[in-house]
Amino acid sequence: MGPISIGLFEAFLELQLKSGVHGNMVEYGVYRGRSAAVALSKLRASERMMLVDAAVKYPEFVKLKSINPNFDFIEGKSEQLVDDDRLRAFLEAGVRFSHHDASHFYDNVAAEMALMEPFILPRGLMVLDDFGNPSYMQVVAACFHHLARTDCNLEVFLYANNKAYLCRKEDFEFYAGFVLEKMLPRLHAVGLNVYLSRTDNNARYRGFSIALKSKATDDDLYGLSFFGDRFYQL
């Protein structure tokens, strides 16, 4: 959960708040609670967050409660909780933000995505951690296997800092447009020298990527000299 991810979480959660997106939040894989702390800081008084982790000994609950006490905790492995009555009842209210950072096994990621998709609200977000990490490529495999289902209504709109950001297909322009128009200036303003890239615009994958520049003088938009700007339009 580095500076880029913190900046993106804050930006997207603030966008939801400003756009009137209401709903609960879920995190699978809490560990100490650093990413949960960012999410809880953007949680309304009328909303709650469910934290799910295989071990109750790691999350720093006192610190999290000082940020926002509106959360609950379930101990257990996410792939074994798909029929948990307490979790199901919580999800029924609808989810605007879910962060997936549990064991990263194929079955774990597949089970979480299948469980969560029906409860992701309009303009809600699903974030998968360790997406693209060479040690956890099964996360990518599980994600795209789920996205290839004929009844799937999710797609990746952004990859950045080892995380994939997914939204409902009908919300792609809302989030991708925000990334294209607003995200770089916001990240640059807090000292993150990043660039935006997209090298294809295909119906099967039209997402953007954000990464740190190798040189400060690198272009903000990758590939303009040989692709032109055709991939930086919605």
N, C-alpha and C positions, 0 to 999 in steps of 0.2 A: 504494500500500500504506500507507494512512493508519492512524491509531489505531483506528478502528472495525474495519477489516479485520484488523489485528493481534490485537485483542481477540477477534474471532470465530474466527480461525484457532486461536488458543491454546485457546479454550474447546472447540471441536469436537474438536481433536486430543487434548486431555486427556480429554474424554468417551470417545473411542475407547479410550484407554489404560486408563481405569478400568473400561470395559465389556468388556475383553478382546478388542478387535478387533485382529487381527494382519494385516499385509500391507505391501507396499512402497508407495512414493510416486513420483509422476511430476510434473514441471513442464515445460510447453511455454512457452518465452519466459522466459528467466532474467534477462536484462540484467545488472545488477550483482549480484543475488542476494538482495535484501532479503526477498522473500517466501519464497525457498528457505531462508533462514536461520531463519525462524520454524518452517517445517516440519521442518527438520533437528534443531531443538532438541527435537522431540517424537518423534524416530525411535529405536526400540529398537536395541540392539546386534545383534539378530538380523535386522533389516530393512535394506533399502537404498533409496536414492532415485535415480531417473534424471532428469538434467537435460538438456533438449533446447533448443538455441538455434541460430539461423542463423549466429551469429558467436561464435567462441571467445575473441575478444579482450576481451569485456565482463565476464563473470562474475569476481568476486573470489574465486578458488578458495582462496587462502591463508586468507582470513577464514572462508570456509565450512568448510574442513577443521578450523579451530580450534574450530568449534561441534560438528561431527560429520563424521568422514572417510568415513562409509559412503555415498558417492555415486559415480555414474559420470556421464560426459558424452558426449553424441552431438551432433556438429555437423551441422546441416542444417535444412531447412524441414520442419515436421511433416507437411504434406500430401504431401511427397515421401518420407516415411519409413514409410508404412503397411505396406510389405512388407520393411522392414529386418529382417534376421535377428536382429541383436543386440537391437533393441528388442522384437521379438516374443517372443524367448526370455525377456526380463526380465518382460514383461507376463504371460506364462503362469503365473508364480508367484502372481498376484493382486495387486490394487491396492486399498488402503484410502483413498487420498487422491490426487486429481489436480487440478492447478491449470493453467488454460489462459489464457496471457497472451502468445500469439505474435502473428502479424501482424494478426489480427482480420478477415481477408478471409472472405467467406462460405464459399468452398471449404475454407479452412484450418480453420474452426470445425466445418464439417460432417464433414470427414475425421477430425478428432480425436475428435469424439463417436462416430462410427460405429466407429472403431478401439477406443476405450476402453470402451464400454459392456459388452461381454462379459466384461471383466476386472475390473470394479468388484465388489468382494466384498460379501457381506452386511454392512450397516451401513457400507459405504464411501461416500465423498463425491466429487463432481465439482464444481469451482468454475470458473465462466466469468467472466473479467475483461471490463471495458468493456461490460457488459450494461446497456443503457439510456443509454449515452453517445450524445448526439445525432450525434456524428461517426462512430459505428460501429454504426448500427442494424442492419446486416447480421448482427451477432452474435445479436441477438434473433430475427431471421428464421431464421437457420440453426438456432438452438436449438429453436424451436417447430416447425419443419419436421421435425426429428428426433423430437421428442416426439410428433408426430402419427402416426408410423409405428405400425402395428398391433402390431408385435413389440417396441416400445419398453417398457422396464420402469423408466424413470427419470421423475422429476418434480421440479419446483422447489418447495422447501419454504421458501426464504428469499431475499429480495433485500435487499441492503444495501451502501452505499458503492460502488455501481457494479459489484457482483459478484452473480451468481446462484449459489445453493447448491443442488445437486441430490443426491438420494439415490434408492435403489431404492424402488419404490412401496410395498413391504411394510414399509419402514423409515420411512415418512412420520411415523407417530405417535411413533416413537422420537425423531426429530430435531425435529419441530414441537413436541412436548410439552416438550422441553428448552428450545426457544426461548421458548415461552409461559410456562413456569414459572421458568426459571433465568436467562435471558440478560440481561434488563434489570437486575436487581440486580447482576449481575457487571459489566456495563459502567458502571453508575452508580458502583460502588465505585472505579473507576479514573478517575473524573472526566468520563465521557462522558455528557452530558445528552441522551439519546436517547429516542425513543418507539417503540412497536410499533404496527403497523397491519395490519388485514385488513378489507376491505370487501365480501367475498363469500366463499362457501364452496361452490364448484362442483366437481364431479368433474373437470372439465377444468383447473381452476386453483384451488388452495386454499392457496397459499403466503402467508407473512407477509412484512412489510417492516419494516426498522429504519432510522431516519433521525434526524439531529440535530433537536432542537426549535428552533423559531424564537424562542420565549420560554421562560425557565426555568420559568414557571408553567404551561406547557402540560401537558395530561394525558399520563400515561404510555401510555395506550391510546387510539388515535385513534377518534373517532366515537361514544364512549359516550353522549353527550347525544342523538344522533338515531338511532343504530342499536341502542343497548343493548349487551349483552355477548354476543349470540348468535354473533358471528363470532370470539369469543375462547374457543371451546370446540372440542375435537377431535371 
